Amino acid sequence: SFAGDSSAYEAFTNLKELGEQRQVSIKGAAIVQRGEDGRIVTKDSVESEHAGTATGGLIGLLVGILGGPFGVLIGGATGLLIGSLYDVDDAEETESVLARISSAIRPGQTVVLAEVDEQSDDVVDQAMARLGGTVLRRTVDDVEAEIAAAEHAERAAKREARKQLLETRRSRAKEEIRRIIDALKSRAHALRERMQAATHRL
């Protein structure tokens, strides 16, 4: 992440150059910007030699999660942590990777997301430091695990929402059925009373 948008674009160019010089191996990278509505838009991306385009690889999945409704939740003030899905005691291990990444992309900010293989941290750190950038690293395994967990949680939430809607629909249907039956009973009762009154008069 950077203080200004121009630095992010320059960093993206520098990162691609480092890849071309084989100082690092870039599997996918993208410049993304979060709008005031929380959505994330990809401004530019770089193709990977091994994993296809950035929009079709891990970076694309990451942008999809962080830019969707689930990403708004984990990056918002509610502090919903995907890490709570894991049954571990260590606080470091329960910190949500996606929440940390999402919180680093503030509304109106442009950042660079990249999947990079590197021999050491120095090459990227020095290149970004010259532009006033802050580097946040997380392992691919951790990111993939939380993307899978987020997908599972989102599907579970959708199933629960459908269940609630169905129950509400059935409840309303039962209420409508009860209203109709009560109305029929009332009409039948009124008809019996009229017949009894007519018989009495005869």
Buried (B, 14 or more C-beta within 10 A) or exposed (E): BBEEBEBBBBBBEBBBEBBEEEBBBBBBBBBBBBEEEBBBEBBBBBBBEEBEBBBBBBBBBBBBBBBBEBBBBBBEEEEBBBBEBBEEEEEEEBBBBBBBBBBBBEEEBBBBBBBBEBEEEEBBBEBBEEBEBEBEEEEEEBBBBBBEBBBEBBEEEEEEEEEEEEEEEEEEEEEEEEEEEEEEEEEEEEEEEEEEEEEEEE
